[in-house]
């Protein structure tokens, strides 16, 4: 059973990234009309979480992921991570006000009592 009680205020971290038009994954996704594959968006979400928690973070699951809108090469993607509890974070990816992806990610840290830091 998951403990939904938070210890203190919810921690939030934000990062802005852009996938350039020269990224190797774009050549086949889709020729002539490239869009950034969802797996690259999720890779950036995980990197944002690792940047905030520490590189030793281990992803244990993706309970929910919704890809709502395509991300075009060169667009500025704002990734927001909000800690839900010591092992779960919610994420939202936006270009301006347009939501590109949202969901939750489960993770663990080597030290069980460690939480995300501001």
PDB file as gemmi writes it, atoms N, CA and C in Angstrom:
CRYST1    1.000    1.000    1.000  90.00  90.00  90.00 P 1                      
ATOM      1  N   UNK A   1       0.842  -1.184   0.000  1.00  0.00           N  
ATOM      2  CA  UNK A   1       0.000   0.000   0.000  1.00  0.00           C  
ATOM      3  C   UNK A   1       0.884   1.243   0.000  1.00  0.00           C  
ATOM      4  N   UNK A   2       0.531   2.208  -0.793  1.00  0.00           N  
ATOM      5  CA  UNK A   2       1.318   3.425  -0.929  1.00  0.00           C  
ATOM      6  C   UNK A   2       0.952   4.426   0.159  1.00  0.00           C  
ATOM      7  N   UNK A   3       1.965   5.040   0.776  1.00  0.00           N  
ATOM      8  CA  UNK A   3       1.762   6.065   1.789  1.00  0.00           C  
ATOM      9  C   UNK A   3       1.666   7.409   1.090  1.00  0.00           C  
ATOM     10  N   UNK A   4       0.464   7.996   1.056  1.00  0.00           N  
ATOM     11  CA  UNK A   4       0.258   9.254   0.359  1.00  0.00           C  
ATOM     12  C   UNK A   4       0.525  10.480   1.222  1.00  0.00           C  
ATOM     13  N   UNK A   5       0.916  10.285   2.459  1.00  0.00           N  
ATOM     14  CA  UNK A   5       1.219  11.419   3.326  1.00  0.00           C  
ATOM     15  C   UNK A   5       2.574  11.996   2.942  1.00  0.00           C  
ATOM     16  N   UNK A   6       2.595  13.297   2.762  1.00  0.00           N  
ATOM     17  CA  UNK A   6       3.840  13.963   2.403  1.00  0.00           C  
ATOM     18  C   UNK A   6       4.526  14.467   3.662  1.00  0.00           C  
ATOM     19  N   UNK A   7       5.818  14.460   3.641  1.00  0.00           N  
ATOM     20  CA  UNK A   7       6.607  15.005   4.734  1.00  0.00           C  
ATOM     21  C   UNK A   7       7.016  16.406   4.325  1.00  0.00           C  
ATOM     22  N   UNK A   8       6.216  17.400   4.703  1.00  0.00           N  
ATOM     23  CA  UNK A   8       6.514  18.781   4.337  1.00  0.00           C  
ATOM     24  C   UNK A   8       5.890  19.138   2.996  1.00  0.00           C  
ATOM     25  N   UNK A   9       6.248  20.312   2.458  1.00  0.00           N  
ATOM     26  CA  UNK A   9       5.652  20.773   1.196  1.00  0.00           C  
ATOM     27  C   UNK A   9       6.119  19.942   0.011  1.00  0.00           C  
ATOM     28  N   UNK A  10       5.302  19.923  -1.023  1.00  0.00           N  
ATOM     29  CA  UNK A  10       5.652  19.204  -2.250  1.00  0.00           C  
ATOM     30  C   UNK A  10       6.815  19.910  -2.927  1.00  0.00           C  
ATOM     31  N   UNK A  11       7.806  19.119  -3.344  1.00  0.00           N  
ATOM     32  CA  UNK A  11       8.971  19.676  -4.020  1.00  0.00           C  
ATOM     33  C   UNK A  11       8.692  19.738  -5.518  1.00  0.00           C  
ATOM     34  N   UNK A  12       9.173  20.805  -6.152  1.00  0.00           N  
ATOM     35  CA  UNK A  12       8.948  20.997  -7.578  1.00  0.00           C  
ATOM     36  C   UNK A  12      10.280  21.344  -8.239  1.00  0.00           C  
ATOM     37  N   UNK A  13      10.467  20.816  -9.445  1.00  0.00           N  
ATOM     38  CA  UNK A  13      11.680  21.112 -10.216  1.00  0.00           C  
ATOM     39  C   UNK A  13      11.261  21.318 -11.663  1.00  0.00           C  
ATOM     40  N   UNK A  14      11.869  22.294 -12.310  1.00  0.00           N  
ATOM     41  CA  UNK A  14      11.528  22.602 -13.693  1.00  0.00           C  
ATOM     42  C   UNK A  14      12.803  22.686 -14.526  1.00  0.00           C  
ATOM     43  N   UNK A  15      12.691  22.243 -15.761  1.00  0.00           N  
ATOM     44  CA  UNK A  15      13.826  22.251 -16.688  1.00  0.00           C  
ATOM     45  C   UNK A  15      13.289  22.503 -18.094  1.00  0.00           C  
ATOM     46  N   UNK A  16      14.020  23.292 -18.876  1.00  0.00           N  
ATOM     47  CA  UNK A  16      13.625  23.582 -20.261  1.00  0.00           C  
ATOM     48  C   UNK A  16      14.647  22.933 -21.180  1.00  0.00           C  
ATOM     49  N   UNK A  17      14.154  22.178 -22.168  1.00  0.00           N  
ATOM     50  CA  UNK A  17      15.020  21.498 -23.128  1.00  0.00           C  
ATOM     51  C   UNK A  17      14.485  21.721 -24.541  1.00  0.00           C  
ATOM     52  N   UNK A  18      15.330  21.424 -25.501  1.00  0.00           N  
ATOM     53  CA  UNK A  18      14.930  21.482 -26.905  1.00  0.00           C  
ATOM     54  C   UNK A  18      15.650  20.360 -27.642  1.00  0.00           C  
ATOM     55  N   UNK A  19      14.915  19.598 -28.422  1.00  0.00           N  
ATOM     56  CA  UNK A  19      15.492  18.531 -29.242  1.00  0.00           C  
ATOM     57  C   UNK A  19      15.738  19.135 -30.623  1.00  0.00           C  
ATOM     58  N   UNK A  20      16.992  19.197 -31.009  1.00  0.00           N  
ATOM     59  CA  UNK A  20      17.357  19.822 -32.282  1.00  0.00           C  
ATOM     60  C   UNK A  20      16.922  19.021 -33.490  1.00  0.00           C  
ATOM     61  N   UNK A  21      16.764  19.679 -34.622  1.00  0.00           N  
ATOM     62  CA  UNK A  21      16.330  19.006 -35.844  1.00  0.00           C  
ATOM     63  C   UNK A  21      17.361  18.009 -36.381  1.00  0.00           C  
ATOM     64  N   UNK A  22      18.577  18.045 -35.850  1.00  0.00           N  
ATOM     65  CA  UNK A  22      19.620  17.117 -36.296  1.00  0.00           C  
ATOM     66  C   UNK A  22      19.703  15.853 -35.435  1.00  0.00           C  
ATOM     67  N   UNK A  23      18.785  15.690 -34.470  1.00  0.00           N  
ATOM     68  CA  UNK A  23      18.813  14.491 -33.617  1.00  0.00           C  
ATOM     69  C   UNK A  23      18.618  13.250 -34.487  1.00  0.00           C  
ATOM     70  N   UNK A  24      19.428  12.192 -34.272  1.00  0.00           N  
ATOM     71  CA  UNK A  24      19.357  10.993 -35.121  1.00  0.00           C  
ATOM     72  C   UNK A  24      17.990  10.302 -35.144  1.00  0.00           C  
ATOM     73  N   UNK A  25      17.209  10.404 -34.079  1.00  0.00           N  
ATOM     74  CA  UNK A  25      15.901   9.732 -34.039  1.00  0.00           C  
ATOM     75  C   UNK A  25      14.873  10.391 -34.943  1.00  0.00           C  
ATOM     76  N   UNK A  26      15.114  11.616 -35.346  1.00  0.00           N  
ATOM     77  CA  UNK A  26      14.118  12.331 -36.150  1.00  0.00           C  
ATOM     78  C   UNK A  26      14.117  11.911 -37.612  1.00  0.00           C  
ATOM     79  N   UNK A  27      15.222  11.375 -38.089  1.00  0.00           N  
ATOM     80  CA  UNK A  27      15.325  11.004 -39.505  1.00  0.00           C  
ATOM     81  C   UNK A  27      14.239  10.018 -39.926  1.00  0.00           C  
ATOM     82  N   UNK A  28      13.891   9.099 -39.068  1.00  0.00           N  
ATOM     83  CA  UNK A  28      12.873   8.115 -39.422  1.00  0.00           C  
ATOM     84  C   UNK A  28      11.527   8.358 -38.776  1.00  0.00           C  
ATOM     85  N   UNK A  29      11.346   9.510 -38.161  1.00  0.00           N  
ATOM     86  CA  UNK A  29      10.135   9.751 -37.357  1.00  0.00           C  
ATOM     87  C   UNK A  29       9.548  11.109 -37.654  1.00  0.00           C  
ATOM     88  N   UNK A  30       9.049  11.479 -38.607  1.00  0.00           N  
ATOM     89  CA  UNK A  30       8.610  10.925 -39.863  1.00  0.00           C  
ATOM     90  C   UNK A  30       9.283  11.696 -40.982  1.00  0.00           C  
ATOM     91  N   UNK A  31       9.823  11.046 -41.986  1.00  0.00           N  
ATOM     92  CA  UNK A  31      10.549  11.732 -43.055  1.00  0.00           C  
ATOM     93  C   UNK A  31       9.714  12.846 -43.699  1.00  0.00           C  
ATOM     94  N   UNK A  32      10.303  14.017 -43.764  1.00  0.00           N  
ATOM     95  CA  UNK A  32       9.607  15.158 -44.353  1.00  0.00           C  
ATOM     96  C   UNK A  32       8.747  15.936 -43.370  1.00  0.00           C  
ATOM     97  N   UNK A  33       8.312  15.311 -42.291  1.00  0.00           N  
ATOM     98  CA  UNK A  33       7.469  15.949 -41.270  1.00  0.00           C  
ATOM     99  C   UNK A  33       7.888  15.437 -39.894  1.00  0.00           C  
ATOM    100  N   UNK A  34       9.101  15.750 -39.464  1.00  0.00           N  
ATOM    101  CA  UNK A  34       9.613  15.151 -38.227  1.00  0.00           C  
ATOM    102  C   UNK A  34       8.877  15.610 -36.968  1.00  0.00           C  
ATOM    103  N   UNK A  35       8.651  14.662 -36.067  1.00  0.00           N  
ATOM    104  CA  UNK A  35       8.185  14.955 -34.720  1.00  0.00           C  
ATOM    105  C   UNK A  35       9.099  14.195 -33.761  1.00  0.00           C  
ATOM    106  N   UNK A  36       9.227  14.711 -32.566  1.00  0.00           N  
ATOM    107  CA  UNK A  36      10.086  14.087 -31.566  1.00  0.00           C  
ATOM    108  C   UNK A  36       9.367  12.857 -31.019  1.00  0.00           C  
ATOM    109  N   UNK A  37       9.994  11.677 -31.073  1.00  0.00           N  
ATOM    110  CA  UNK A  37       9.366  10.468 -30.541  1.00  0.00           C  
ATOM    111  C   UNK A  37       9.086  10.598 -29.044  1.00  0.00           C  
ATOM    112  N   UNK A  38       7.986  10.008 -28.610  1.00  0.00           N  
ATOM    113  CA  UNK A  38       7.607  10.036 -27.202  1.00  0.00           C  
ATOM    114  C   UNK A  38       8.685   9.486 -26.286  1.00  0.00           C  
ATOM    115  N   UNK A  39       9.439   8.498 -26.761  1.00  0.00           N  
ATOM    116  CA  UNK A  39      10.495   7.922 -25.938  1.00  0.00           C  
ATOM    117  C   UNK A  39      11.574   8.965 -25.625  1.00  0.00           C  
ATOM    118  N   UNK A  40      11.829   9.894 -26.538  1.00  0.00           N  
ATOM    119  CA  UNK A  40      12.800  10.961 -26.265  1.00  0.00           C  
ATOM    120  C   UNK A  40      12.245  11.952 -25.246  1.00  0.00           C  
ATOM    121  N   UNK A  41      10.955  12.230 -25.324  1.00  0.00           N  
ATOM    122  CA  UNK A  41      10.318  13.099 -24.324  1.00  0.00           C  
ATOM    123  C   UNK A  41      10.454  12.461 -22.948  1.00  0.00           C  
ATOM    124  N   UNK A  42      10.172  11.151 -22.854  1.00  0.00           N  
ATOM    125  CA  UNK A  42      10.275  10.459 -21.572  1.00  0.00           C  
ATOM    126  C   UNK A  42      11.717  10.401 -21.082  1.00  0.00           C  
ATOM    127  N   UNK A  43      12.659  10.272 -21.981  1.00  0.00           N  
ATOM    128  CA  UNK A  43      14.075  10.289 -21.602  1.00  0.00           C  
ATOM    129  C   UNK A  43      14.431  11.621 -20.946  1.00  0.00           C  
ATOM    130  N   UNK A  44      13.895  12.712 -21.477  1.00  0.00           N  
ATOM    131  CA  UNK A  44      14.140  14.036 -20.889  1.00  0.00           C  
ATOM    132  C   UNK A  44      13.450  14.188 -19.534  1.00  0.00           C  
ATOM    133  N   UNK A  45      12.260  13.590 -19.378  1.00  0.00           N  
ATOM    134  CA  UNK A  45      11.575  13.602 -18.079  1.00  0.00           C  
ATOM    135  C   UNK A  45      12.435  12.887 -17.034  1.00  0.00           C  
ATOM    136  N   UNK A  46      12.934  11.715 -17.384  1.00  0.00           N  
ATOM    137  CA  UNK A  46      13.777  10.938 -16.460  1.00  0.00           C  
ATOM    138  C   UNK A  46      15.062  11.700 -16.144  1.00  0.00           C  
ATOM    139  N   UNK A  47      15.663  12.331 -17.142  1.00  0.00           N  
ATOM    140  CA  UNK A  47      16.878  13.116 -16.909  1.00  0.00           C  
ATOM    141  C   UNK A  47      16.592  14.290 -15.969  1.00  0.00           C  
ATOM    142  N   UNK A  48      15.426  14.909 -16.111  1.00  0.00           N  
ATOM    143  CA  UNK A  48      15.040  16.009 -15.218  1.00  0.00           C  
ATOM    144  C   UNK A  48      14.906  15.512 -13.787  1.00  0.00           C  
ATOM    145  N   UNK A  49      14.294  14.356 -13.608  1.00  0.00           N  
ATOM    146  CA  UNK A  49      14.156  13.771 -12.272  1.00  0.00           C  
ATOM    147  C   UNK A  49      15.521  13.410 -11.704  1.00  0.00           C  
ATOM    148  N   UNK A  50      16.389  12.830 -12.525  1.00  0.00           N  
ATOM    149  CA  UNK A  50      17.745  12.481 -12.072  1.00  0.00           C  
ATOM    150  C   UNK A  50      18.544  13.725 -11.691  1.00  0.00           C  
ATOM    151  N   UNK A  51      18.407  14.773 -12.480  1.00  0.00           N  
ATOM    152  CA  UNK A  51      19.105  16.026 -12.196  1.00  0.00           C  
ATOM    153  C   UNK A  51      18.707  16.564 -10.826  1.00  0.00           C  
ATOM    154  N   UNK A  52      17.453  16.388 -10.483  1.00  0.00           N  
ATOM    155  CA  UNK A  52      16.942  16.915  -9.221  1.00  0.00           C  
ATOM    156  C   UNK A  52      17.226  16.004  -8.029  1.00  0.00           C  
ATOM    157  N   UNK A  53      17.136  14.689  -8.239  1.00  0.00           N  
ATOM    158  CA  UNK A  53      17.306  13.727  -7.139  1.00  0.00           C  
ATOM    159  C   UNK A  53      18.740  13.243  -6.985  1.00  0.00           C  
ATOM    160  N   UNK A  54      19.448  13.220  -8.051  1.00  0.00           N  
ATOM    161  CA  UNK A  54      20.790  12.647  -8.061  1.00  0.00           C  
ATOM    162  C   UNK A  54      20.867  11.592  -9.140  1.00  0.00           C  
ATOM    163  N   UNK A  55      22.009  11.462  -9.763  1.00  0.00           N  
ATOM    164  CA  UNK A  55      22.182  10.563 -10.894  1.00  0.00           C  
ATOM    165  C   UNK A  55      21.995   9.088 -10.546  1.00  0.00           C  
ATOM    166  N   UNK A  56      21.973   8.749  -9.269  1.00  0.00           N  
ATOM    167  CA  UNK A  56      21.849   7.346  -8.870  1.00  0.00           C  
ATOM    168  C   UNK A  56      20.398   6.877  -8.805  1.00  0.00           C  
ATOM    169  N   UNK A  57      19.474   7.733  -9.135  1.00  0.00           N  
ATOM    170  CA  UNK A  57      18.056   7.404  -9.142  1.00  0.00           C  
ATOM    171  C   UNK A  57      17.768   6.223 -10.072  1.00  0.00           C  
ATOM    172  N   UNK A  58      16.901   5.327  -9.635  1.00  0.00           N  
ATOM    173  CA  UNK A  58      16.526   4.164 -10.439  1.00  0.00           C  
ATOM    174  C   UNK A  58      15.027   4.237 -10.720  1.00  0.00           C  
ATOM    175  N   UNK A  59      14.656   4.273 -11.983  1.00  0.00           N  
ATOM    176  CA  UNK A  59      13.246   4.300 -12.369  1.00  0.00           C  
ATOM    177  C   UNK A  59      12.680   2.890 -12.196  1.00  0.00           C  
ATOM    178  N   UNK A  60      11.567   2.779 -11.464  1.00  0.00           N  
ATOM    179  CA  UNK A  60      10.954   1.474 -11.220  1.00  0.00           C  
ATOM    180  C   UNK A  60       9.617   1.301 -11.925  1.00  0.00           C  
ATOM    181  N   UNK A  61       9.083   2.385 -12.500  1.00  0.00           N  
ATOM    182  CA  UNK A  61       7.833   2.239 -13.226  1.00  0.00           C  
ATOM    183  C   UNK A  61       7.289   3.557 -13.742  1.00  0.00           C  
ATOM    184  N   UNK A  62       6.382   3.432 -14.684  1.00  0.00           N  
ATOM    185  CA  UNK A  62       5.669   4.575 -15.245  1.00  0.00           C  
ATOM    186  C   UNK A  62       4.175   4.250 -15.147  1.00  0.00           C  
ATOM    187  N   UNK A  63       3.561   4.486 -13.970  1.00  0.00           N  
ATOM    188  CA  UNK A  63       2.160   4.112 -13.779  1.00  0.00           C  
ATOM    189  C   UNK A  63       1.202   4.774 -14.766  1.00  0.00           C  
ATOM    190  N   UNK A  64       1.513   6.004 -15.169  1.00  0.00           N  
ATOM    191  CA  UNK A  64       0.668   6.654 -16.166  1.00  0.00           C  
ATOM    192  C   UNK A  64       1.499   7.605 -17.017  1.00  0.00           C  
ATOM    193  N   UNK A  65       1.251   7.536 -18.322  1.00  0.00           N  
ATOM    194  CA  UNK A  65       1.898   8.432 -19.269  1.00  0.00           C  
ATOM    195  C   UNK A  65       0.867   8.745 -20.351  1.00  0.00           C  
ATOM    196  N   UNK A  66       0.641  10.021 -20.581  1.00  0.00           N  
ATOM    197  CA  UNK A  66      -0.251  10.419 -21.662  1.00  0.00           C  
ATOM    198  C   UNK A  66       0.495  11.404 -22.551  1.00  0.00           C  
ATOM    199  N   UNK A  67       0.661  11.029 -23.808  1.00  0.00           N  
ATOM    200  CA  UNK A  67       1.265  11.901 -24.807  1.00  0.00           C  
ATOM    201  C   UNK A  67       0.107  12.609 -25.510  1.00  0.00           C  
ATOM    202  N   UNK A  68      -0.062  13.896 -25.236  1.00  0.00           N  
ATOM    203  CA  UNK A  68      -1.244  14.633 -25.678  1.00  0.00           C  
ATOM    204  C   UNK A  68      -1.089  15.377 -26.991  1.00  0.00           C  
ATOM    205  N   UNK A  69       0.145  15.779 -27.296  1.00  0.00           N  
ATOM    206  CA  UNK A  69       0.366  16.639 -28.446  1.00  0.00           C  
ATOM    207  C   UNK A  69       1.779  16.398 -28.981  1.00  0.00           C  
ATOM    208  N   UNK A  70       1.976  16.447 -30.289  1.00  0.00           N  
ATOM    209  CA  UNK A  70       3.324  16.212 -30.821  1.00  0.00           C  
ATOM    210  C   UNK A  70       4.287  17.339 -30.460  1.00  0.00           C  
ATOM    211  N   UNK A  71       5.531  16.957 -30.255  1.00  0.00           N  
ATOM    212  CA  UNK A  71       6.611  17.913 -30.019  1.00  0.00           C  
ATOM    213  C   UNK A  71       7.399  18.023 -31.309  1.00  0.00           C  
ATOM    214  N   UNK A  72       7.550  19.237 -31.804  1.00  0.00           N  
ATOM    215  CA  UNK A  72       8.290  19.457 -33.038  1.00  0.00           C  
ATOM    216  C   UNK A  72       9.745  19.760 -32.722  1.00  0.00           C  
ATOM    217  N   UNK A  73      10.660  19.396 -33.617  1.00  0.00           N  
ATOM    218  CA  UNK A  73      12.071  19.695 -33.405  1.00  0.00           C  
ATOM    219  C   UNK A  73      12.275  21.197 -33.178  1.00  0.00           C  
ATOM    220  N   UNK A  74      13.121  21.519 -32.192  1.00  0.00           N  
ATOM    221  CA  UNK A  74      13.439  22.905 -31.908  1.00  0.00           C  
ATOM    222  C   UNK A  74      12.494  23.608 -30.957  1.00  0.00           C  
ATOM    223  N   UNK A  75      11.329  23.023 -30.676  1.00  0.00           N  
ATOM    224  CA  UNK A  75      10.414  23.664 -29.728  1.00  0.00           C  
ATOM    225  C   UNK A  75      10.995  23.602 -28.316  1.00  0.00           C  
ATOM    226  N   UNK A  76      10.738  24.646 -27.526  1.00  0.00           N  
ATOM    227  CA  UNK A  76      11.206  24.688 -26.135  1.00  0.00           C  
ATOM    228  C   UNK A  76      10.209  23.952 -25.255  1.00  0.00           C  
ATOM    229  N   UNK A  77      10.647  22.816 -24.721  1.00  0.00           N  
ATOM    230  CA  UNK A  77       9.812  21.962 -23.886  1.00  0.00           C  
ATOM    231  C   UNK A  77      10.120  22.248 -22.419  1.00  0.00           C  
ATOM    232  N   UNK A  78       9.110  22.654 -21.664  1.00  0.00           N  
ATOM    233  CA  UNK A  78       9.261  22.871 -20.230  1.00  0.00           C  
ATOM    234  C   UNK A  78       8.771  21.624 -19.512  1.00  0.00           C  
ATOM    235  N   UNK A  79       9.674  21.018 -18.738  1.00  0.00           N  
ATOM    236  CA  UNK A  79       9.353  19.802 -17.983  1.00  0.00           C  
ATOM    237  C   UNK A  79       9.252  20.190 -16.521  1.00  0.00           C  
ATOM    238  N   UNK A  80       8.114  19.884 -15.911  1.00  0.00           N  
ATOM    239  CA  UNK A  80       7.905  20.155 -14.495  1.00  0.00           C  
ATOM    240  C   UNK A  80       7.720  18.835 -13.760  1.00  0.00           C  
ATOM    241  N   UNK A  81       8.483  18.657 -12.701  1.00  0.00           N  
ATOM    242  CA  UNK A  81       8.403  17.458 -11.862  1.00  0.00           C  
ATOM    243  C   UNK A  81       7.914  17.894 -10.486  1.00  0.00           C  
ATOM    244  N   UNK A  82       6.897  17.223  -9.958  1.00  0.00           N  
ATOM    245  CA  UNK A  82       6.394  17.507  -8.616  1.00  0.00           C  
ATOM    246  C   UNK A  82       6.394  16.209  -7.825  1.00  0.00           C  
ATOM    247  N   UNK A  83       7.061  16.216  -6.687  1.00  0.00           N  
ATOM    248  CA  UNK A  83       7.130  15.029  -5.835  1.00  0.00           C  
ATOM    249  C   UNK A  83       5.762  14.758  -5.232  1.00  0.00           C  
ATOM    250  N   UNK A  84       5.276  13.518  -5.373  1.00  0.00           N  
ATOM    251  CA  UNK A  84       4.021  13.108  -4.753  1.00  0.00           C  
ATOM    252  C   UNK A  84       4.282  12.437  -3.408  1.00  0.00           C  
ATOM    253  N   UNK A  85       5.299  11.590  -3.365  1.00  0.00           N  
ATOM    254  CA  UNK A  85       5.757  10.959  -2.127  1.00  0.00           C  
ATOM    255  C   UNK A  85       7.219  10.579  -2.326  1.00  0.00           C  
ATOM    256  N   UNK A  86       7.784   9.814  -1.423  1.00  0.00           N  
ATOM    257  CA  UNK A  86       9.221   9.541  -1.493  1.00  0.00           C  
ATOM    258  C   UNK A  86       9.626   8.659  -2.675  1.00  0.00           C  
ATOM    259  N   UNK A  87       8.648   8.068  -3.382  1.00  0.00           N  
ATOM    260  CA  UNK A  87       8.984   7.183  -4.489  1.00  0.00           C  
ATOM    261  C   UNK A  87       8.185   7.464  -5.760  1.00  0.00           C  
ATOM    262  N   UNK A  88       7.419   8.552  -5.775  1.00  0.00           N  
ATOM    263  CA  UNK A  88       6.591   8.875  -6.938  1.00  0.00           C  
ATOM    264  C   UNK A  88       6.635  10.367  -7.213  1.00  0.00           C  
ATOM    265  N   UNK A  89       6.700  10.706  -8.486  1.00  0.00           N  
ATOM    266  CA  UNK A  89       6.643  12.109  -8.896  1.00  0.00           C  
ATOM    267  C   UNK A  89       5.697  12.231 -10.082  1.00  0.00           C  
ATOM    268  N   UNK A  90       4.990  13.343 -10.129  1.00  0.00           N  
ATOM    269  CA  UNK A  90       4.144  13.659 -11.279  1.00  0.00           C  
ATOM    270  C   UNK A  90       4.962  14.538 -12.224  1.00  0.00           C  
ATOM    271  N   UNK A  91       4.698  14.419 -13.512  1.00  0.00           N  
ATOM    272  CA  UNK A  91       5.398  15.269 -14.480  1.00  0.00           C  
ATOM    273  C   UNK A  91       4.406  15.852 -15.475  1.00  0.00           C  
ATOM    274  N   UNK A  92       4.743  17.045 -15.940  1.00  0.00           N  
ATOM    275  CA  UNK A  92       3.989  17.703 -17.003  1.00  0.00           C  
ATOM    276  C   UNK A  92       5.002  18.317 -17.952  1.00  0.00           C  
ATOM    277  N   UNK A  93       4.801  18.105 -19.243  1.00  0.00           N  
ATOM    278  CA  UNK A  93       5.671  18.658 -20.281  1.00  0.00           C  
ATOM    279  C   UNK A  93       4.825  19.588 -21.132  1.00  0.00           C  
ATOM    280  N   UNK A  94       5.297  20.831 -21.279  1.00  0.00           N  
ATOM    281  CA  UNK A  94       4.525  21.831 -22.020  1.00  0.00           C  
ATOM    282  C   UNK A  94       5.400  22.580 -23.014  1.00  0.00           C  
ATOM    283  N   UNK A  95       4.756  23.021 -24.077  1.00  0.00           N  
ATOM    284  CA  UNK A  95       5.324  24.018 -24.980  1.00  0.00           C  
ATOM    285  C   UNK A  95       4.365  25.192 -24.855  1.00  0.00           C  
ATOM    286  N   UNK A  96       4.806  26.227 -24.158  1.00  0.00           N  
ATOM    287  CA  UNK A  96       3.894  27.326 -23.832  1.00  0.00           C  
ATOM    288  C   UNK A  96       2.798  26.784 -22.926  1.00  0.00           C  
ATOM    289  N   UNK A  97       1.547  26.983 -23.328  1.00  0.00           N  
ATOM    290  CA  UNK A  97       0.415  26.460 -22.552  1.00  0.00           C  
ATOM    291  C   UNK A  97      -0.059  25.098 -23.044  1.00  0.00           C  
ATOM    292  N   UNK A  98       0.512  24.631 -24.157  1.00  0.00           N  
ATOM    293  CA  UNK A  98       0.101  23.355 -24.750  1.00  0.00           C  
ATOM    294  C   UNK A  98       0.777  22.191 -24.025  1.00  0.00           C  
ATOM    295  N   UNK A  99      -0.026  21.264 -23.513  1.00  0.00           N  
ATOM    296  CA  UNK A  99       0.518  20.084 -22.837  1.00  0.00           C  
ATOM    297  C   UNK A  99       0.934  19.060 -23.883  1.00  0.00           C  
ATOM    298  N   UNK A 100       2.186  18.634 -23.805  1.00  0.00           N  
ATOM    299  CA  UNK A 100       2.736  17.630 -24.713  1.00  0.00           C  
ATOM    300  C   UNK A 100       2.627  16.247 -24.074  1.00  0.00           C  
ATOM    301  N   UNK A 101       2.920  16.155 -22.771  1.00  0.00           N  
ATOM    302  CA  UNK A 101       2.865  14.870 -22.061  1.00  0.00           C  
ATOM    303  C   UNK A 101       2.654  15.127 -20.581  1.00  0.00           C  
ATOM    304  N   UNK A 102       2.054  14.143 -19.914  1.00  0.00           N  
ATOM    305  CA  UNK A 102       1.858  14.223 -18.466  1.00  0.00           C  
ATOM    306  C   UNK A 102       1.725  12.803 -17.929  1.00  0.00           C  
ATOM    307  N   UNK A 103       2.011  12.653 -16.645  1.00  0.00           N  
ATOM    308  CA  UNK A 103       1.865  11.343 -16.031  1.00  0.00           C  
ATOM    309  C   UNK A 103       2.590  11.260 -14.712  1.00  0.00           C  
ATOM    310  N   UNK A 104       2.947  10.040 -14.339  1.00  0.00           N  
ATOM    311  CA  UNK A 104       3.670   9.833 -13.088  1.00  0.00           C  
ATOM    312  C   UNK A 104       4.782   8.815 -13.305  1.00  0.00           C  
ATOM    313  N   UNK A 105       5.785   8.945 -12.464  1.00  0.00           N  
ATOM    314  CA  UNK A 105       6.957   8.088 -12.560  1.00  0.00           C  
ATOM    315  C   UNK A 105       7.306   7.592 -11.154  1.00  0.00           C  
ATOM    316  N   UNK A 106       7.594   6.311 -11.057  1.00  0.00           N  
ATOM    317  CA  UNK A 106       8.005   5.722  -9.776  1.00  0.00           C  
ATOM    318  C   UNK A 106       9.507   5.512  -9.824  1.00  0.00           C  
ATOM    319  N   UNK A 107      10.155   5.690  -8.673  1.00  0.00           N  
ATOM    320  CA  UNK A 107      11.602   5.597  -8.614  1.00  0.00           C  
ATOM    321  C   UNK A 107      12.032   5.202  -7.212  1.00  0.00           C  
ATOM    322  N   UNK A 108      13.303   4.852  -7.122  1.00  0.00           N  
ATOM    323  CA  UNK A 108      13.880   4.630  -5.796  1.00  0.00           C  
ATOM    324  C   UNK A 108      15.289   5.192  -5.796  1.00  0.00           C  
ATOM    325  N   UNK A 109      15.715   5.526  -4.607  1.00  0.00           N  
ATOM    326  CA  UNK A 109      17.058   6.044  -4.395  1.00  0.00           C  
ATOM    327  C   UNK A 109      17.810   5.013  -3.572  1.00  0.00           C  
ATOM    328  N   UNK A 110      19.114   4.934  -3.715  1.00  0.00           N  
ATOM    329  CA  UNK A 110      19.881   3.941  -2.945  1.00  0.00           C  
ATOM    330  C   UNK A 110      19.640   4.016  -1.439  1.00  0.00           C  
ATOM    331  N   UNK A 111      19.549   5.214  -0.890  1.00  0.00           N  
ATOM    332  CA  UNK A 111      19.242   5.360   0.533  1.00  0.00           C  
ATOM    333  C   UNK A 111      17.733   5.513   0.657  1.00  0.00           C  
ATOM    334  N   UNK A 112      17.065   4.563   1.296  1.00  0.00           N  
ATOM    335  CA  UNK A 112      15.618   4.517   1.360  1.00  0.00           C  
ATOM    336  C   UNK A 112      15.004   5.754   2.009  1.00  0.00           C  
ATOM    337  N   UNK A 113      15.728   6.425   2.888  1.00  0.00           N  
ATOM    338  CA  UNK A 113      15.156   7.568   3.590  1.00  0.00           C  
ATOM    339  C   UNK A 113      15.410   8.898   2.881  1.00  0.00           C  
ATOM    340  N   UNK A 114      16.054   8.874   1.726  1.00  0.00           N  
ATOM    341  CA  UNK A 114      16.373  10.099   0.990  1.00  0.00           C  
ATOM    342  C   UNK A 114      15.184  10.525   0.150  1.00  0.00           C  
ATOM    343  N   UNK A 115      14.859  11.818   0.121  1.00  0.00           N  
ATOM    344  CA  UNK A 115      13.790  12.355  -0.726  1.00  0.00           C  
ATOM    345  C   UNK A 115      14.381  13.411  -1.627  1.00  0.00           C  
ATOM    346  N   UNK A 116      13.577  13.898  -2.548  1.00  0.00           N  
ATOM    347  CA  UNK A 116      14.025  14.939  -3.473  1.00  0.00           C  
ATOM    348  C   UNK A 116      14.386  16.180  -2.661  1.00  0.00           C  
ATOM    349  N   UNK A 117      15.391  16.898  -3.107  1.00  0.00           N  
ATOM    350  CA  UNK A 117      15.817  18.099  -2.424  1.00  0.00           C  
ATOM    351  C   UNK A 117      15.435  19.311  -3.248  1.00  0.00           C  
ATOM    352  N   UNK A 118      15.176  20.445  -2.566  1.00  0.00           N  
ATOM    353  CA  UNK A 118      14.785  21.648  -3.314  1.00  0.00           C  
ATOM    354  C   UNK A 118      15.924  22.201  -4.134  1.00  0.00           C  
TER     355      UNK A 118                                                      
END                                                                             
